[in-house]
Amino acid sequence: MTIAATMGVCFLLLALLKYYLVGGVCKSSIDMTGKTVIITGANSGIGKATAMDLARRNASVILACRDVIKGETAKMEIVRETGNSQLKVKHLDLASFKSIRQFCKEINQELTQLDVLINNAGIFFHPFSKTEDGFESHFGVNHLGHFLLTNLLLDLLKRSAPSRIVIVSSLTHAYGSIEFDNLNSEKGYNRVVAYNRSKLANVYLANELRERLSNTGVTVCSVNPGGVNTMIVRRLFRDWVYRLIWPFIWYILKSPMQGAQTSIYCAVSNELDEAHGGYFSDCTKKQVGTSARDDGIRKKLWDVSERFVGLA
Ligand SMILES: NC(=O)c1ccc[n+]([C@@H]2O[C@H](COP(=O)([O-])OP(=O)(O)OC[C@H]3O[C@@H](n4cnc5c(N)ncnc54)[C@H](OP(=O)(O)O)[C@@H]3O)[C@@H](O)[C@H]2O)c1
């Protein structure tokens, strides 16, 4: 084989691999005029890309952000790109039950209809820290914060049925474990363990909600976005290292818009209804990891979470 032919084959193989890594695409062209969506962590990464797509479909989008200035900057960009001005930024700090309660109080006063809630915000591999209410931050922000948020918006979502709850988890939920005597890293801290635990809790929350909301018209999905080149990844490296390995990262990871496809699919697709919720990856329903199949843990985690957030 000539050098040119060898290079051609290599290029083709690399292009095919990249196509595979990009994963599923939401093919639905559904218009969301008249629909209202809340997206947590919508100022950045997957959340911002999701907001961009839903704004393009004419939805009213509430960007729930802990940093309102970052939220307003994202909003301006989305309005400029989509021409949709029905976007609102609201303050929400998932590391503070007080902030979550205030956010939900305002939403419940202002909205008569909420069609989609997308629990997207998250922290990843943070050094040990605690939320305002004293919980380990991965467990507190990624799980407990969204647990309280969802519960306080549940009546509104039920009244708005058919409606949807989309919970952004991760493939790493499969490596997580829920140890009830170590939920807040009481036995020692490991950031990978803490993140995986919080993402497993996301899947358990979605599955418990699915059961509790059967026959209400509320569809519940959990989502694995895949490996996505967002701030979460960027923060793992020093700036100069990131700049050096950027082509490699670009090649192996999805862009934020590619990573948002499964969240968008779960938010809009008319192939889904209450009975067809579940765990999705690459816009396809998948089996959850074995660690997420224990009904006893699922129920106990709900009860413990209810107590932790002050709902029981
Ligand atoms: N990127 C990946 O490869 C990947 C893979 C699997 C799953 N995920 C999941 O995807 C979701 C989105 O992450 P991303 O990759 O798009 O990362 P990102 O760009 O860092 O976005 C995370 C978002 O969460 C917000 N957030 C963090 N702490 C918060 C708090 N206490 N209250 C409210 N908002 C808070 C961030 O706000 P600030 O901008 O103010 O920090 C940001 O808007 C996360 O749940 C993550 O676990 C990502």
Ligand as a Chemical Component Dictionary entry (heavy atoms), coordinates in Angstrom:
data_LIG
# 
_chem_comp.id                   LIG 
_chem_comp.type                 NON-POLYMER 
_chem_comp.pdbx_formal_charge   0 
_chem_comp.three_letter_code    LIG 
# 
loop_
_chem_comp_atom.comp_id 
_chem_comp_atom.atom_id 
_chem_comp_atom.alt_atom_id 
_chem_comp_atom.type_symbol 
_chem_comp_atom.charge 
_chem_comp_atom.model_Cartn_x 
_chem_comp_atom.model_Cartn_y 
_chem_comp_atom.model_Cartn_z 
_chem_comp_atom.pdbx_ordinal 
LIG N1  N1  N 0  -18.648 16.864 31.242 1  
LIG C1  C1  C 0  -18.725 15.540 31.338 2  
LIG O1  O1  O 0  -17.902 14.796 30.778 3  
LIG C2  C2  C 0  -19.852 14.925 32.133 4  
LIG C3  C3  C 0  -19.950 13.516 32.141 5  
LIG C4  C4  C 0  -20.970 12.916 32.869 6  
LIG C5  C5  C 0  -21.888 13.705 33.553 7  
LIG N2  N2  N 1  -21.760 15.078 33.538 8  
LIG C6  C6  C 0  -22.748 15.858 34.296 9  
LIG O2  O2  O 0  -23.235 16.902 33.484 10 
LIG C7  C7  C 0  -23.724 17.955 34.313 11 
LIG C8  C8  C 0  -23.287 19.299 33.743 12 
LIG O3  O3  O 0  -21.880 19.386 33.829 13 
LIG P1  P1  P 0  -20.971 20.090 32.712 14 
LIG O4  O4  O 0  -20.071 19.043 32.183 15 
LIG O5  O5  O -1 -21.789 20.887 31.781 16 
LIG O6  O6  O 0  -20.047 21.036 33.629 17 
LIG P2  P2  P 0  -19.994 22.641 33.832 18 
LIG O7  O7  O 0  -19.751 23.313 32.540 19 
LIG O8  O8  O 0  -19.000 22.851 34.931 20 
LIG O9  O9  O 0  -21.449 22.985 34.349 21 
LIG C9  C9  C 0  -21.837 22.713 35.670 22 
LIG C10 C10 C 0  -22.902 23.707 36.040 23 
LIG O10 O10 O 0  -23.347 23.424 37.372 24 
LIG C11 C11 C 0  -23.370 24.654 38.083 25 
LIG N3  N3  N 0  -23.254 24.474 39.527 26 
LIG C12 C12 C 0  -22.221 23.958 40.235 27 
LIG N4  N4  N 0  -22.472 24.049 41.546 28 
LIG C13 C13 C 0  -23.688 24.642 41.685 29 
LIG C14 C14 C 0  -24.477 25.048 42.782 30 
LIG N5  N5  N 0  -24.071 24.882 44.046 31 
LIG N6  N6  N 0  -25.684 25.611 42.547 32 
LIG C15 C15 C 0  -26.109 25.811 41.280 33 
LIG N7  N7  N 0  -25.396 25.489 40.194 34 
LIG C16 C16 C 0  -24.188 24.912 40.395 35 
LIG C17 C17 C 0  -22.183 25.427 37.528 36 
LIG O11 O11 O 0  -22.249 26.798 37.886 37 
LIG P3  P3  P 0  -20.910 27.714 37.860 38 
LIG O12 O12 O 0  -20.661 28.062 36.427 39 
LIG O13 O13 O 0  -21.303 28.895 38.691 40 
LIG O14 O14 O 0  -19.812 26.885 38.447 41 
LIG C18 C18 C 0  -22.387 25.163 36.045 42 
LIG O15 O15 O 0  -23.375 26.010 35.529 43 
LIG C19 C19 C 0  -23.217 17.638 35.727 44 
LIG O16 O16 O 0  -24.275 17.137 36.502 45 
LIG C20 C20 C 0  -22.168 16.553 35.505 46 
LIG O17 O17 O 0  -22.060 15.684 36.620 47 
LIG C21 C21 C 0  -20.769 15.696 32.838 48 
# 
loop_
_chem_comp_bond.comp_id 
_chem_comp_bond.atom_id_1 
_chem_comp_bond.atom_id_2 
_chem_comp_bond.value_order 
_chem_comp_bond.pdbx_ordinal 
LIG N1  C1  SING 1  
LIG C1  O1  DOUB 2  
LIG C1  C2  SING 3  
LIG C2  C3  SING 4  
LIG C2  C21 DOUB 5  
LIG C3  C4  DOUB 6  
LIG C4  C5  SING 7  
LIG C5  N2  DOUB 8  
LIG N2  C6  SING 9  
LIG N2  C21 SING 10 
LIG C6  O2  SING 11 
LIG C6  C20 SING 12 
LIG O2  C7  SING 13 
LIG C7  C8  SING 14 
LIG C7  C19 SING 15 
LIG C8  O3  SING 16 
LIG O3  P1  SING 17 
LIG P1  O4  DOUB 18 
LIG P1  O5  SING 19 
LIG P1  O6  SING 20 
LIG O6  P2  SING 21 
LIG P2  O7  DOUB 22 
LIG P2  O8  SING 23 
LIG P2  O9  SING 24 
LIG O9  C9  SING 25 
LIG C9  C10 SING 26 
LIG C10 O10 SING 27 
LIG C10 C18 SING 28 
LIG O10 C11 SING 29 
LIG C11 N3  SING 30 
LIG C11 C17 SING 31 
LIG N3  C12 SING 32 
LIG N3  C16 SING 33 
LIG C12 N4  DOUB 34 
LIG N4  C13 SING 35 
LIG C13 C14 SING 36 
LIG C13 C16 DOUB 37 
LIG C14 N5  SING 38 
LIG C14 N6  DOUB 39 
LIG N6  C15 SING 40 
LIG C15 N7  DOUB 41 
LIG N7  C16 SING 42 
LIG C17 O11 SING 43 
LIG C17 C18 SING 44 
LIG O11 P3  SING 45 
LIG P3  O12 DOUB 46 
LIG P3  O13 SING 47 
LIG P3  O14 SING 48 
LIG C18 O15 SING 49 
LIG C19 O16 SING 50 
LIG C19 C20 SING 51 
LIG C20 O17 SING 52 
# 
